[in-house]
Amino acid sequence: SQQGEEDPQALSIQEGENATMNCSYKTSINNLQWYRQNSGRGLVHLILIRSNEREKHSGRLRVTLDTSKKSSSLLITASRAADTASYFCATELNAGGTSYGKLTFGQGTILTVHP
Amino acid sequence: DSGVTQTPKHLITATGQRVTLRCSPRSGDLSVYWYQQSLDQGLQFLIQYYNGEERAKGNILERFSAQQFPDLHSELNLSSLELGDSALYFCASSVGPGPKYFGPGTRLTVT
């Protein structure tokens, strides 16, 4: 079963605009990660934010985490046509349980960036 | 290139058959994870191995099994295949918690 929900399910923007994707989850987590998937290809890790962090940046990516609301957002600034892909959030649960290390994915957001 | 390899890339087989998917993790990674991706179920965790031992199990069907060998490569065996088993199967590896490195996947089509 999926850990959480992502919205929007699909997002269509013009090159140069910012894209924001949201993710909600249900249980206490160790960290939350964002992955990108080009059509039918393998997933690529983008960024990881730990449960004790509130914001993280990597290049044009900005991730926020609100553990009180069990939600995260991924912002891609100055988007490019090459950013067109599906984006997934994934949660890694707290250490000590049998689920330690495994990821639970959201349903993903399909981002289309028009040139 | 993630460093994780999966074979074969594509597999077409008939209902009732058995197939084996193979995964070689990144050098040094002890954990291997298997995921199934389909349009209706999304990305579903199947099973995790760590250094040869089963570590965690997800919603893996009884018809499916996996193992990790001493050289750390892993195989996912799918038997008595049904149409609904058609999906992308991904293997991922990691040293431990944190980022996972995904292979390119095996696309299984059951006819």
Backbone of each chain as ProteinMPNN parsed JSONL, in Angstrom:
{"seq_chain_A": "SQQGEEDPQALSIQEGENATMNCSYKTSINNLQWYRQNSGRGLVHLILIRSNEREKHSGRLRVTLDTSKKSSSLLITASRAADTASYFCATELNAGGTSYGKLTFGQGTILTVHP", "coords_chain_A": {"N_chain_A": [[0.845, -1.197, 0.0], [0.353, 2.334, -0.521], [2.272, 4.862, 1.021], [1.557, 7.502, 1.11], [-0.013, 10.442, -0.297], [0.285, 12.218, -3.353], [0.188, 15.451, -4.746], [-0.098, 17.925, -7.318], [-1.658, 15.34, -9.393], [-0.92, 15.6, -11.987], [0.991, 18.04, -13.717], [1.335, 20.854, -15.668], [3.453, 23.073, -17.207], [5.132, 26.095, -18.374], [8.387, 26.48, -19.806], [10.845, 27.87, -17.702], [9.115, 28.628, -15.698], [8.208, 27.972, -12.24], [7.866, 24.824, -10.577], [5.803, 23.161, -8.354], [5.425, 20.45, -6.208], [3.528, 18.385, -4.085], [3.521, 16.279, -1.179], [2.078, 13.928, 0.96], [2.196, 12.0, 3.958], [1.798, 9.127, 6.159], [2.863, 7.926, 8.493], [5.319, 8.031, 11.19], [8.561, 9.099, 10.27], [11.96, 8.37, 9.168], [13.386, 9.597, 7.166], [12.66, 11.518, 4.195], [12.464, 11.131, 0.753], [13.013, 12.28, -2.587], [12.379, 11.243, -5.878], [13.065, 10.932, -9.372], [11.589, 9.949, -12.43], [12.065, 9.179, -15.681], [10.085, 8.466, -18.535], [9.18, 5.161, -18.242], [11.703, 4.424, -17.401], [14.433, 3.772, -15.069], [14.316, 4.808, -11.582], [15.626, 7.867, -10.328], [17.525, 9.132, -7.739], [16.922, 12.221, -6.162], [16.954, 14.039, -3.931], [17.32, 14.084, -0.395], [15.685, 14.478, 2.691], [16.005, 14.76, 6.122], [14.189, 13.733, 9.076], [14.544, 15.597, 11.062], [15.092, 17.912, 9.779], [14.066, 20.904, 8.106], [14.166, 22.217, 5.72], [15.74, 21.911, 2.556], [18.233, 22.337, 0.044], [19.186, 21.79, -3.345], [20.899, 22.594, -6.006], [18.64, 23.551, -8.437], [16.561, 22.609, -6.968], [14.312, 22.602, -4.223], [13.423, 21.433, -1.155], [10.938, 20.987, 1.286], [9.957, 20.055, 4.585], [7.413, 19.177, 6.741], [6.896, 17.868, 9.62], [4.909, 17.894, 11.495], [2.599, 18.194, 10.093], [2.88, 16.08, 8.501], [3.879, 16.267, 5.835], [5.405, 17.16, 2.685], [7.142, 19.216, 0.331], [8.223, 19.663, -3.024], [10.076, 21.863, -4.831], [10.817, 22.951, -8.0], [12.815, 25.18, -9.51], [12.837, 27.637, -12.161], [12.152, 25.955, -14.447], [12.941, 23.482, -16.97], [12.577, 22.076, -20.27], [13.738, 19.586, -20.194], [13.22, 18.748, -17.647], [10.883, 17.427, -17.686], [9.128, 14.727, -16.528], [8.227, 12.02, -14.283], [7.672, 12.53, -10.844], [8.438, 11.319, -7.683], [7.672, 11.022, -4.253], [9.166, 9.462, -1.434], [9.11, 7.588, 1.518], [11.148, 6.745, 4.285], [11.114, 4.65, 6.967], [11.305, 4.866, 10.61], [14.3, 3.86, 12.322], [14.988, 0.545, 13.465], [12.703, -0.931, 13.068], [11.327, -3.612, 11.071], [10.968, -2.554, 8.646], [13.017, -0.925, 8.134], [15.075, 0.882, 6.054], [13.727, 0.192, 3.712], [11.808, 1.752, 1.114], [8.764, 3.559, 0.856], [6.57, 4.493, -1.552], [4.916, 7.381, -2.936], [2.156, 8.141, -5.167], [3.022, 9.682, -7.228], [3.798, 12.563, -9.288], [3.123, 13.747, -12.465], [5.082, 15.662, -14.396], [5.029, 18.058, -16.891], [6.927, 20.032, -18.934], [6.694, 22.649, -21.036], [8.375, 23.763, -23.948]], "CA_chain_A": [[0.0, 0.0, 0.0], [1.116, 3.557, -0.61], [2.428, 5.587, 2.272], [0.891, 8.793, 1.107], [-0.592, 10.972, -1.512], [0.976, 13.344, -3.964], [-0.627, 16.283, -5.602], [-1.159, 17.37, -8.154], [-1.305, 14.116, -10.109], [-0.25, 16.045, -13.199], [1.292, 19.465, -13.698], [1.82, 21.281, -16.973], [3.919, 24.454, -17.084], [6.02, 26.572, -19.421], [9.8, 26.6, -19.446], [11.157, 29.075, -16.94], [8.229, 28.712, -14.532], [8.507, 27.084, -11.128], [6.939, 23.704, -10.39], [5.708, 22.717, -6.959], [4.72, 19.189, -6.007], [3.316, 18.128, -2.665], [3.464, 14.877, -0.781], [1.684, 13.709, 2.352], [2.461, 10.632, 4.385], [0.935, 8.751, 7.266], [3.517, 7.46, 9.721], [6.558, 8.677, 11.594], [9.583, 8.722, 9.303], [13.368, 8.662, 9.379], [13.689, 10.598, 6.148], [11.798, 11.541, 3.018], [13.303, 11.292, -0.423], [12.345, 12.537, -3.865], [12.963, 10.562, -7.022], [12.579, 11.307, -10.684], [11.548, 8.832, -13.361], [11.713, 9.439, -17.072], [9.107, 7.475, -18.962], [9.553, 3.762, -18.328], [13.103, 4.192, -17.024], [14.666, 3.617, -13.64], [14.179, 6.003, -10.752], [16.883, 8.533, -9.987], [17.429, 9.859, -6.48], [17.152, 13.651, -6.307], [17.284, 14.744, -2.7], [16.843, 13.445, 0.832], [15.561, 15.383, 3.83], [15.823, 13.969, 7.339], [13.01, 14.129, 9.849], [14.862, 16.75, 11.919], [15.376, 19.049, 8.903], [12.847, 21.567, 7.639], [14.33, 22.662, 4.343], [17.007, 21.516, 1.963], [18.379, 22.806, -1.323], [20.191, 21.151, -4.192], [20.764, 23.198, -7.325], [17.33, 24.193, -8.63], [15.575, 21.909, -6.15], [14.147, 22.989, -2.822], [12.49, 20.52, -0.494], [10.559, 21.32, 2.657], [9.34, 18.964, 5.33], [6.657, 19.576, 7.927], [6.564, 16.591, 10.26], [3.661, 18.032, 12.261], [1.517, 17.984, 9.132], [3.253, 14.909, 7.704], [3.844, 16.661, 4.432], [6.638, 17.66, 2.096], [6.96, 19.769, -1.005], [9.402, 19.767, -3.888], [10.007, 23.008, -5.735], [11.831, 23.027, -9.054], [12.795, 26.554, -10.005], [13.303, 27.877, -13.54], [12.069, 24.631, -15.063], [13.398, 23.293, -18.346], [11.885, 20.976, -20.944], [14.387, 18.346, -19.756], [12.683, 18.357, -16.331], [9.683, 16.628, -17.919], [9.31, 13.4, -15.938], [7.384, 11.773, -13.105], [8.394, 12.774, -9.608], [7.876, 10.53, -6.592], [8.222, 11.106, -2.909], [9.295, 8.142, -0.813], [9.453, 7.704, 2.93], [11.904, 5.672, 4.924], [10.599, 4.694, 8.327], [12.274, 4.957, 11.684], [15.202, 2.741, 12.55], [14.604, -0.435, 14.478], [11.638, -1.809, 12.599], [11.698, -4.465, 9.941], [10.867, -1.794, 7.415], [14.174, -0.053, 8.09], [15.797, 0.851, 4.795], [12.882, 0.115, 2.527], [11.077, 2.975, 0.79], [7.356, 3.481, 0.489], [6.407, 5.553, -2.531], [3.646, 7.988, -3.285], [1.675, 7.804, -6.514], [3.786, 10.457, -8.194], [3.29, 13.7, -10.051], [3.655, 13.812, -13.833], [5.393, 17.052, -14.735], [5.326, 18.349, -18.293], [7.432, 21.394, -19.121], [6.607, 22.983, -22.46], [9.424, 24.708, -24.368]], "C_chain_A": [[0.876, 1.241, 0.0], [1.155, 4.227, 0.751], [1.606, 6.861, 2.243], [0.388, 9.181, -0.25], [0.286, 12.074, -2.054], [-0.028, 14.157, -4.737], [0.199, 17.428, -6.13], [-0.723, 16.048, -8.793], [-0.566, 14.458, -11.393], [-0.118, 17.551, -13.161], [1.911, 19.832, -15.041], [2.194, 22.756, -16.893], [4.791, 24.815, -18.287], [7.46, 26.621, -18.898], [10.035, 27.923, -18.732], [10.279, 29.25, -15.71], [8.723, 27.762, -13.448], [7.449, 25.992, -11.033], [6.977, 23.28, -8.937], [4.864, 21.456, -6.874], [4.648, 18.912, -4.511], [3.143, 16.647, -2.383], [3.01, 14.816, 0.668], [1.929, 12.252, 2.695], [1.759, 10.371, 5.703], [1.656, 8.432, 8.577], [4.76, 8.267, 10.023], [7.688, 8.192, 10.687], [10.991, 9.033, 9.783], [13.816, 9.74, 8.407], [12.67, 10.496, 5.027], [12.688, 11.848, 1.827], [12.431, 11.59, -1.641], [13.136, 11.868, -4.979], [12.309, 11.058, -8.301], [12.602, 10.066, -11.564], [11.16, 9.348, -14.738], [10.939, 8.235, -17.573], [9.676, 6.066, -19.087], [10.973, 3.424, -17.936], [13.214, 4.001, -15.514], [14.541, 4.928, -12.891], [15.56, 6.546, -10.391], [16.674, 9.344, -8.717], [17.777, 11.326, -6.693], [17.672, 14.276, -5.023], [16.667, 14.004, -1.525], [16.772, 14.502, 1.926], [15.255, 14.538, 5.06], [14.688, 14.538, 8.171], [13.278, 15.336, 10.742], [15.248, 17.989, 11.093], [14.064, 19.633, 8.409], [12.939, 21.966, 6.175], [15.698, 22.225, 3.846], [17.045, 21.97, 0.509], [19.416, 21.959, -2.043], [20.004, 21.693, -5.596], [19.441, 23.938, -7.449], [16.219, 23.54, -7.811], [15.552, 22.457, -4.733], [13.089, 22.072, -2.25], [12.197, 21.049, 0.902], [9.886, 20.111, 3.282], [8.664, 19.531, 6.569], [6.19, 18.294, 8.606], [5.274, 16.682, 11.079], [2.456, 17.809, 11.356], [1.75, 16.742, 8.287], [3.161, 15.241, 6.218], [5.191, 17.211, 4.002], [6.286, 18.296, 0.764], [8.299, 19.817, -1.716], [9.165, 20.919, -4.833], [11.151, 22.895, -6.725], [11.75, 24.433, -9.63], [13.308, 26.612, -11.448], [13.309, 26.578, -14.343], [12.506, 24.651, -16.535], [12.621, 22.142, -18.963], [12.446, 19.628, -20.491], [13.93, 17.89, -18.372], [11.416, 17.53, -16.474], [9.927, 15.189, -17.479], [8.221, 13.19, -14.888], [8.25, 11.933, -11.868], [7.673, 12.064, -8.467], [8.506, 10.921, -5.269], [8.238, 9.696, -2.327], [9.73, 8.332, 0.624], [10.205, 6.475, 3.405], [11.562, 5.756, 6.401], [11.719, 4.711, 9.352], [13.094, 3.707, 11.847], [14.622, 1.787, 13.596], [13.517, -1.377, 14.016], [12.09, -2.64, 11.415], [11.618, -3.722, 8.616], [12.06, -0.865, 7.231], [14.919, -0.224, 6.779], [14.897, 0.792, 3.588], [12.165, 1.452, 2.338], [9.634, 2.656, 0.458], [7.049, 4.707, -0.349], [4.997, 6.101, -2.581], [3.309, 7.638, -4.724], [2.37, 8.601, -7.602], [3.033, 11.6, -8.826], [3.951, 13.683, -11.418], [3.837, 15.278, -14.179], [5.717, 17.154, -16.219], [5.741, 19.802, -18.389], [7.483, 21.675, -20.617], [7.668, 24.01, -22.829], [8.836, 26.042, -24.815]], "O_chain_A": [[2.013, 1.203, 0.469], [0.2, 4.165, 1.525], [1.023, 7.25, 3.255], [0.361, 8.397, -1.199], [0.953, 12.78, -1.298], [-0.976, 13.622, -5.312], [1.124, 17.872, -5.45], [0.452, 15.685, -8.734], [0.303, 13.709, -11.839], [-0.987, 18.254, -12.647], [2.874, 19.212, -15.492], [1.36, 23.594, -16.554], [5.137, 23.961, -19.103], [7.7, 26.784, -17.701], [9.49, 28.959, -19.113], [10.663, 29.951, -14.774], [9.537, 26.873, -13.697], [6.284, 26.209, -11.366], [8.044, 23.066, -8.363], [3.749, 21.395, -7.392], [5.595, 19.176, -3.771], [2.685, 15.876, -3.226], [3.502, 15.567, 1.51], [1.876, 11.379, 1.829], [1.189, 11.284, 6.299], [1.104, 8.652, 9.655], [5.2, 9.084, 9.214], [7.763, 7.004, 10.372], [11.192, 9.849, 10.683], [14.531, 10.672, 8.775], [11.923, 9.523, 4.925], [13.557, 12.718, 1.891], [11.266, 11.197, -1.704], [14.365, 11.916, -5.024], [11.173, 11.531, -8.309], [13.506, 9.236, -11.465], [10.069, 9.884, -14.933], [11.122, 7.119, -17.088], [10.54, 5.805, -19.924], [11.417, 2.288, -18.105], [12.223, 4.06, -14.787], [14.643, 6.01, -13.469], [16.515, 5.798, -10.181], [15.748, 10.151, -8.635], [18.788, 11.65, -7.317], [18.698, 14.957, -5.022], [15.617, 13.375, -1.654], [17.68, 15.32, 2.073], [14.352, 13.701, 5.04], [14.28, 15.685, 7.988], [12.341, 16.028, 11.141], [15.681, 18.996, 11.652], [13.062, 18.924, 8.309], [11.929, 22.045, 5.475], [16.672, 22.175, 4.596], [16.02, 21.987, -0.174], [20.382, 21.479, -1.449], [19.07, 21.307, -6.299], [19.151, 24.843, -6.666], [15.051, 23.899, -7.96], [16.586, 22.737, -4.126], [11.992, 21.952, -2.796], [13.097, 21.503, 1.609], [9.322, 19.261, 2.592], [9.272, 20.27, 7.343], [5.189, 17.705, 8.199], [4.622, 15.669, 11.327], [1.423, 17.302, 11.793], [0.916, 16.389, 7.453], [2.457, 14.578, 5.456], [5.999, 17.659, 4.816], [5.273, 17.966, 0.147], [9.353, 19.986, -1.102], [8.168, 20.948, -5.555], [12.312, 22.76, -6.337], [10.718, 24.825, -10.176], [14.089, 25.769, -11.89], [14.347, 26.158, -14.854], [12.447, 25.671, -17.222], [12.062, 21.317, -18.24], [11.712, 18.643, -20.414], [14.222, 16.765, -17.965], [10.92, 16.986, -15.486], [10.82, 14.515, -17.993], [7.4, 14.073, -14.642], [9.411, 11.524, -11.846], [6.46, 12.192, -8.305], [9.716, 11.124, -5.175], [7.419, 8.851, -2.69], [10.613, 9.139, 0.915], [9.941, 5.345, 2.994], [11.704, 6.813, 7.017], [12.9, 4.589, 9.025], [12.63, 2.609, 11.54], [13.869, 2.188, 14.483], [13.413, -2.5, 14.511], [13.14, -2.376, 10.83], [12.127, -4.186, 7.596], [12.104, -0.098, 6.269], [15.344, -1.325, 6.43], [15.266, 1.297, 2.527], [11.946, 2.188, 3.3], [9.325, 1.624, -0.138], [7.248, 5.836, 0.1], [4.021, 5.4, -2.311], [4.059, 6.941, -5.408], [2.311, 8.233, -8.776], [1.804, 11.607, -8.891], [5.175, 13.615, -11.528], [2.872, 16.039, -14.248], [6.569, 16.43, -16.734], [5.004, 20.697, -17.978], [8.217, 21.026, -21.363], [7.852, 25.004, -22.126], [9.578, 26.946, -25.198]]}, "seq_chain_B": "DSGVTQTPKHLITATGQRVTLRCSPRSGDLSVYWYQQSLDQGLQFLIQYYNGEERAKGNILERFSAQQFPDLHSELNLSSLELGDSALYFCASSVGPGPKYFGPGTRLTVT", "coords_chain_B": {"N_chain_B": [[24.05, 6.546, -15.181], [23.292, 4.182, -12.81], [24.761, 2.147, -11.745], [23.585, -0.162, -11.041], [22.562, -3.18, -12.384], [20.19, -4.835, -14.448], [18.734, -7.759, -15.724], [16.539, -9.736, -17.81], [15.998, -6.945, -20.122], [13.521, -6.797, -21.295], [10.741, -8.987, -21.205], [8.694, -11.394, -22.477], [6.074, -13.509, -21.929], [3.973, -16.409, -21.429], [0.798, -16.954, -19.781], [0.844, -18.818, -16.756], [3.463, -19.59, -16.89], [6.943, -19.558, -15.717], [9.358, -17.213, -14.636], [12.634, -15.738, -14.318], [14.124, -12.979, -12.891], [16.978, -10.959, -12.904], [19.376, -9.255, -10.879], [22.112, -7.113, -10.388], [23.733, -5.538, -7.84], [25.066, -2.216, -7.003], [28.581, -1.897, -6.692], [29.728, -2.848, -3.569], [27.337, -2.348, -2.246], [25.175, -3.746, 0.094], [22.51, -4.172, 0.495], [19.605, -5.158, -1.235], [16.714, -4.342, -2.999], [13.475, -5.133, -4.188], [11.049, -3.932, -6.414], [7.764, -3.504, -7.709], [6.213, -2.015, -10.453], [3.223, -0.812, -11.576], [0.469, 0.425, -13.552], [-1.958, 0.562, -12.167], [-1.351, -0.04, -9.481], [0.873, 1.427, -8.802], [4.155, 2.069, -7.438], [5.25, -0.646, -5.812], [6.608, -2.092, -2.96], [8.353, -5.114, -2.833], [10.284, -7.009, -1.694], [13.179, -7.193, 0.466], [16.639, -7.799, 0.655], [19.501, -8.306, 2.677], [22.822, -8.621, 2.614], [22.587, -11.322, 1.88], [20.533, -12.265, 3.438], [17.013, -12.362, 4.019], [15.397, -9.357, 4.697], [13.177, -7.63, 4.831], [9.727, -7.78, 4.019], [7.265, -7.106, 1.619], [4.155, -6.614, 0.014], [4.325, -9.18, -1.292], [3.498, -11.722, -3.524], [2.659, -15.179, -2.929], [3.405, -16.712, -5.031], [5.658, -15.573, -5.886], [9.162, -15.365, -5.39], [12.375, -14.722, -3.924], [15.962, -14.394, -3.854], [19.226, -13.744, -2.492], [22.483, -13.976, -3.485], [25.801, -15.257, -2.524], [27.623, -13.585, -3.91], [26.278, -11.271, -3.888], [24.47, -10.631, -5.912], [21.052, -10.69, -6.976], [18.053, -12.573, -7.417], [14.77, -12.616, -8.702], [12.064, -14.627, -8.65], [9.277, -15.46, -10.502], [6.329, -17.188, -10.603], [3.763, -19.328, -12.066], [2.478, -17.441, -13.729], [0.285, -14.658, -14.172], [-1.99, -12.592, -16.06], [-2.181, -10.177, -14.763], [0.274, -9.837, -13.617], [1.874, -8.521, -15.286], [4.12, -5.947, -15.599], [6.494, -3.37, -14.64], [9.512, -4.319, -13.252], [11.618, -3.417, -10.747], [14.873, -3.316, -9.443], [16.716, -2.234, -6.676], [19.563, -0.856, -4.989], [21.499, -0.34, -2.004], [23.786, 1.007, 0.455], [22.838, 1.209, 2.988], [20.454, 2.79, 5.061], [18.909, 5.661, 3.466], [19.676, 7.177, 0.265], [18.576, 5.277, -2.539], [19.649, 3.217, -5.214], [18.54, 2.717, -8.332], [17.989, 0.143, -10.726], [17.618, -0.21, -14.336], [15.315, -1.596, -14.781], [13.06, -4.36, -15.505], [10.862, -5.105, -17.985], [8.003, -6.846, -17.847], [5.823, -8.743, -19.712], [2.918, -10.486, -19.735], [1.184, -12.77, -21.595]], "CA_chain_B": [[24.151, 5.115, -14.882], [23.254, 4.013, -11.353], [25.652, 1.066, -11.326], [22.764, -1.353, -10.813], [22.181, -3.776, -13.663], [19.084, -5.787, -14.414], [18.5, -8.501, -16.967], [16.619, -9.061, -19.101], [15.297, -5.662, -20.193], [12.136, -7.098, -21.647], [10.407, -10.399, -21.112], [7.319, -11.678, -22.875], [5.839, -14.911, -21.643], [2.554, -16.773, -21.399], [0.233, -17.249, -18.463], [1.21, -20.109, -16.202], [4.904, -19.819, -16.977], [7.816, -19.087, -14.635], [10.482, -16.436, -15.131], [13.605, -15.282, -13.318], [14.702, -11.667, -13.147], [18.273, -10.896, -12.237], [19.837, -7.92, -10.487], [23.437, -6.967, -9.79], [23.755, -4.249, -7.152], [26.282, -1.416, -7.096], [29.697, -2.458, -5.952], [29.776, -2.451, -2.161], [26.003, -2.275, -1.629], [24.767, -5.032, 0.658], [21.044, -4.273, 0.463], [18.917, -5.197, -2.519], [15.263, -4.205, -2.867], [12.71, -5.373, -5.411], [9.804, -3.184, -6.507], [6.918, -3.719, -8.874], [5.504, -0.795, -10.825], [2.145, -0.99, -12.534], [-0.359, 1.628, -13.662], [-3.014, 0.625, -11.15], [-0.832, -0.162, -8.105], [2.021, 2.289, -8.561], [5.4, 1.408, -7.048], [5.0, -1.472, -4.639], [7.761, -2.803, -2.422], [8.148, -6.562, -2.771], [11.138, -7.704, -0.74], [14.52, -6.668, 0.665], [17.687, -8.677, 1.167], [20.704, -7.639, 3.172], [23.95, -9.533, 2.734], [22.17, -12.702, 1.716], [19.387, -12.642, 4.276], [15.787, -11.595, 3.833], [15.319, -8.336, 5.743], [11.817, -7.111, 4.933], [8.831, -8.307, 3.004], [6.099, -6.277, 1.368], [2.989, -7.362, -0.471], [4.801, -10.115, -2.303], [2.623, -12.88, -3.658], [3.291, -16.471, -2.622], [3.943, -17.234, -6.297], [6.923, -14.868, -6.124], [10.196, -15.593, -4.39], [13.636, -14.066, -4.276], [17.122, -14.751, -3.054], [20.446, -12.996, -2.735], [23.574, -14.951, -3.508], [27.024, -14.782, -1.851], [28.265, -12.467, -4.617], [25.311, -10.197, -3.642], [23.438, -10.459, -6.92], [19.758, -11.182, -6.497], [17.107, -13.041, -8.429], [13.352, -12.612, -8.352], [11.402, -15.682, -9.386], [7.835, -15.276, -10.602], [5.806, -18.432, -11.163], [2.312, -19.391, -12.346], [2.232, -16.051, -14.091], [-1.046, -14.233, -14.555], [-1.973, -11.358, -16.848], [-2.003, -9.055, -13.839], [1.675, -9.718, -13.195], [2.561, -7.659, -16.254], [4.541, -4.736, -14.895], [7.931, -3.096, -14.597], [10.108, -4.788, -12.001], [12.854, -2.704, -10.478], [15.763, -3.668, -8.367], [17.481, -1.095, -6.178], [20.537, -1.257, -3.976], [22.027, 0.722, -1.152], [24.662, 0.575, 1.54], [21.972, 1.114, 4.15], [19.413, 3.805, 4.931], [19.281, 6.769, 2.606], [19.386, 7.039, -1.163], [18.586, 3.969, -3.191], [20.083, 3.311, -6.6], [17.654, 1.839, -9.066], [18.351, -0.359, -12.031], [16.75, 0.252, -15.424], [14.051, -2.323, -14.759], [12.678, -5.418, -16.453], [9.446, -4.985, -18.354], [7.415, -8.172, -18.014], [4.525, -8.807, -20.357], [2.341, -11.827, -19.684], [0.113, -12.827, -22.612]], "C_chain_B": [[24.266, 4.922, -13.379], [24.264, 2.997, -10.852], [24.917, -0.216, -11.003], [22.342, -1.9, -12.171], [21.065, -4.786, -13.462], [18.977, -6.471, -15.766], [17.335, -9.457, -16.773], [15.922, -7.697, -19.048], [13.815, -5.879, -20.441], [11.943, -8.607, -21.581], [8.948, -10.55, -21.495], [7.109, -13.174, -22.672], [4.34, -15.162, -21.523], [2.1, -17.015, -19.966], [0.622, -18.666, -18.048], [2.698, -20.398, -16.186], [5.631, -19.276, -15.751], [8.984, -18.338, -15.26], [11.391, -16.059, -13.967], [14.195, -13.961, -13.763], [15.974, -11.547, -12.313], [18.705, -9.452, -12.0], [21.248, -7.999, -9.924], [23.521, -5.594, -9.142], [25.035, -3.472, -7.447], [27.372, -2.081, -6.265], [29.692, -1.927, -4.514], [28.435, -2.368, -1.473], [25.585, -3.659, -1.153], [23.263, -5.265, 0.593], [20.532, -4.254, -0.967], [17.416, -5.169, -2.248], [14.64, -4.52, -4.214], [11.392, -4.61, -5.318], [9.08, -3.576, -7.789], [6.208, -2.411, -9.172], [4.47, -1.117, -11.888], [1.278, 0.247, -12.505], [-1.377, 1.705, -12.527], [-2.478, 0.602, -9.717], [0.314, 0.784, -7.794], [3.253, 1.473, -8.229], [5.178, 0.669, -5.745], [6.283, -2.192, -4.226], [7.45, -4.289, -2.332], [8.965, -7.188, -1.65], [12.518, -7.043, -0.69], [15.432, -7.77, 1.183], [18.857, -7.835, 1.623], [21.761, -8.71, 3.367], [23.508, -10.994, 2.759], [20.951, -13.123, 2.522], [18.179, -11.763, 3.976], [15.629, -10.627, 5.001], [13.89, -7.824, 5.93], [11.001, -7.629, 3.767], [7.662, -7.361, 2.848], [4.954, -7.143, 0.919], [3.388, -8.332, -1.571], [3.924, -11.353, -2.315], [3.394, -14.154, -3.335], [3.908, -17.095, -3.866], [5.301, -16.6, -6.628], [7.904, -15.231, -5.019], [11.475, -14.922, -4.852], [14.757, -14.649, -3.436], [18.276, -13.835, -3.422], [21.613, -13.962, -2.53], [24.822, -14.39, -2.821], [27.74, -13.656, -2.57], [27.372, -11.221, -4.618], [24.336, -9.947, -4.783], [22.16, -11.127, -6.421], [18.917, -11.644, -7.679], [15.699, -13.017, -7.86], [12.682, -13.635, -9.254], [9.893, -15.479, -9.335], [7.264, -16.525, -11.265], [4.292, -18.347, -11.333], [1.808, -18.022, -12.764], [0.807, -15.822, -14.559], [-0.922, -12.934, -15.33], [-1.658, -10.15, -15.967], [-0.587, -8.888, -13.323], [2.484, -8.868, -14.171], [2.861, -6.329, -15.586], [6.016, -4.498, -15.161], [8.44, -3.567, -13.25], [11.475, -4.127, -11.851], [13.596, -3.333, -9.315], [16.478, -2.382, -7.96], [18.494, -1.609, -5.17], [20.975, -0.058, -3.166], [22.988, 0.115, -0.15], [23.815, 0.334, 2.783], [20.849, 2.103, 3.992], [19.891, 4.941, 4.038], [18.991, 6.481, 1.159], [19.484, 5.602, -1.654], [18.947, 4.177, -4.655], [19.339, 2.244, -7.39], [18.285, 1.382, -10.376], [17.36, 0.118, -13.079], [15.43, -0.499, -15.528], [13.965, -3.447, -15.787], [11.191, -5.254, -16.723], [8.925, -6.377, -18.66], [6.037, -8.044, -18.631], [4.065, -10.251, -20.351], [1.155, -11.856, -20.643], [-0.756, -14.065, -22.439]], "O_chain_B": [[25.197, 5.417, -12.744], [24.592, 2.982, -9.666], [25.538, -1.242, -10.724], [21.824, -1.162, -13.01], [21.004, -5.491, -12.454], [19.112, -5.839, -16.814], [17.146, -9.955, -15.663], [15.324, -7.344, -18.031], [12.968, -5.209, -19.85], [12.853, -9.387, -21.861], [8.072, -9.912, -20.911], [7.87, -13.996, -23.182], [3.543, -14.224, -21.516], [2.908, -17.249, -19.066], [0.715, -19.577, -18.871], [3.144, -21.347, -15.541], [5.042, -18.636, -14.879], [9.534, -18.76, -16.278], [10.985, -16.058, -12.805], [14.703, -13.839, -14.878], [16.025, -11.983, -11.163], [18.438, -8.559, -12.804], [21.542, -8.848, -9.083], [23.394, -4.582, -9.831], [25.966, -3.996, -8.058], [27.098, -2.742, -5.263], [29.658, -0.719, -4.282], [28.376, -2.322, -0.244], [25.637, -4.627, -1.911], [22.798, -6.404, 0.632], [20.964, -3.451, -1.795], [16.915, -5.883, -1.38], [15.211, -4.21, -5.259], [10.711, -4.634, -4.292], [9.691, -3.926, -8.799], [5.666, -1.769, -8.273], [4.796, -1.627, -12.96], [1.334, 1.032, -11.558], [-1.631, 2.782, -11.988], [-3.102, 1.177, -8.824], [0.692, 0.928, -6.632], [3.393, 0.333, -8.671], [4.948, 1.28, -4.702], [6.951, -2.819, -5.048], [6.404, -4.678, -1.815], [8.409, -7.825, -0.756], [12.966, -6.424, -1.655], [15.047, -8.567, 2.038], [19.167, -6.795, 1.041], [21.603, -9.605, 4.197], [23.997, -11.793, 3.558], [20.402, -14.205, 2.315], [18.316, -10.568, 3.712], [15.717, -11.03, 6.161], [13.447, -7.609, 7.058], [11.519, -7.88, 2.679], [7.124, -6.867, 3.838], [4.795, -8.273, 1.383], [2.832, -8.292, -2.669], [3.643, -11.953, -1.277], [4.619, -14.203, -3.452], [4.824, -17.911, -3.769], [5.999, -17.045, -7.54], [7.522, -15.384, -3.859], [11.632, -14.597, -6.029], [14.516, -15.316, -2.43], [18.308, -13.238, -4.498], [21.695, -14.663, -1.521], [24.899, -13.189, -2.562], [28.401, -12.842, -1.925], [27.686, -10.231, -5.281], [23.442, -9.113, -4.636], [22.191, -12.008, -5.562], [19.067, -11.152, -8.798], [15.47, -13.351, -6.697], [12.728, -13.52, -10.479], [9.307, -15.342, -8.26], [7.673, -16.881, -12.37], [3.635, -17.439, -10.826], [0.83, -17.512, -12.217], [0.205, -16.655, -15.237], [0.104, -12.257, -15.274], [-0.958, -9.226, -16.381], [-0.282, -7.897, -12.66], [3.64, -8.538, -13.907], [1.962, -5.665, -15.069], [6.693, -5.296, -15.808], [7.856, -3.244, -12.216], [12.355, -4.26, -12.702], [13.004, -3.811, -8.348], [16.802, -1.546, -8.804], [18.307, -2.668, -4.571], [20.837, 1.089, -3.592], [23.014, -1.095, 0.073], [24.041, -0.617, 3.531], [20.323, 2.253, 2.889], [21.09, 5.164, 3.868], [18.154, 5.634, 0.847], [20.35, 4.832, -1.24], [18.591, 5.19, -5.256], [19.486, 1.045, -7.152], [19.009, 2.127, -11.037], [16.373, 0.776, -12.75], [14.534, -0.095, -16.268], [14.688, -3.476, -16.782], [10.371, -5.263, -15.804], [9.358, -7.012, -19.622], [5.185, -7.315, -18.123], [4.733, -11.132, -20.892], [0.228, -11.056, -20.514], [-1.699, -14.27, -23.204]]}, "name": "protein", "num_of_chains": 2, "seq": "SQQGEEDPQALSIQEGENATMNCSYKTSINNLQWYRQNSGRGLVHLILIRSNEREKHSGRLRVTLDTSKKSSSLLITASRAADTASYFCATELNAGGTSYGKLTFGQGTILTVHPDSGVTQTPKHLITATGQRVTLRCSPRSGDLSVYWYQQSLDQGLQFLIQYYNGEERAKGNILERFSAQQFPDLHSELNLSSLELGDSALYFCASSVGPGPKYFGPGTRLTVT"}
